[in-house]
Amino acid sequence: MLTSIPHITKMLLIVTVVVAVLGFTDPVRETKVRVAPESEVVISGTTNVNEFTCKYNLQELELPIRLTYDEKAELIQFKNAQLKLANDCFDCGGKAINKDFRELLQTKKHPQVELRLLYVDPPKPDNQQIGVGMEIKIAGVTRNYETQLYCEQQGNNICVDGTIALKLTDFGLEPPRKVLGMIKVHDEIKVKLALRLNEI
């Protein structure tokens, strides 16, 4: 039995070297991107009498965002590609509607909306559409979504555009009523992304 221990140790060493050489571990890469000022993140919705649009002040996102991702055969999987959007930085066009919007999102308990990129299905030749998996957190409730976005890359600049439809009730939020119940916010809202990302 004692004579077999060096043999086992030698075999384990060989296996470790082979795994490292053949690259069986996931190829993890990192990069940094900056969100350009012309980018937009907009939450919009409708009521039974009008519509509303709440635009995010992207000056809050001036610092570079570090991305860590694994390049797979079919999907590019991201580990920490996340936008944290403070509810107070959404402007809906007036103090009253801003207050209503922040109350709707339960800002005192949950001050941020979080968008997290999970994976990207790279575009096919001659097609700028990409399949995207996203995690969206609103009012402390997280939901996963699959959608299609348009993506165009020019050098180190990446443009991503698209709209994601959500339901307030999916996040445990009750569409509010105003003016003695005569004005009702509809359940569906839309998150529009127009991101101009500069790799640095």
C-alpha positions, 0 to 999 in steps of 0.5 A: 500500500505504501508504494502506491502513494507516490504513484497516486501523487504523480498521477494527480499532478499529471491530471492537474497539468493536463487540465490546465494546458487544455484549458478546461477551466472557464475563460474569464475575462474582464473589461471596463465600460463607461456609459456615454452622456447621450445614453437613455434609460426611460420607464414609461407607462399609461393611465386611462387618461394619459401616459407618463415617461420617467427619464433617468439622470445618467450623470449618476453613472459616470464611473466606469462599470467593470464587466466580468464575463465567460466566453462560451460556445453559444452564450457569453455569460456575465457575472457582474454586469449591473446598473443600479438606478436610484429611484430619486434620479428618475424625472417624470416631468413634475414634482407631483408625478415624481412623488407618485412614481417614487411611492409606487416603487416603494423608494423608502424601503427599496431606493434602487431599480437594478438591471443585471445582464446575465448572458448575451446570445451573440448576433448572427451574421447580417443581423444586429439583434442579440438575445439577452437574459436580464435580471430586473429588481424593483421594490425588492422583487427580482424577476428574470427576462429574456428579450431581443435588443439591437447591438452595434459595435464600432471600434471600442464603442457599443450601442445597445437599443431596445424596450422591455415590457414589464408588469407592475404586479409581477413585482408585487406592486398595485397599479395606483389610482388617483383622483378618487379612483377615476385615474388608474395606472395600467399594469404594463410599463416599459423600460427603454434602453438606449445605451452608448458604451465606451470600452476603456 
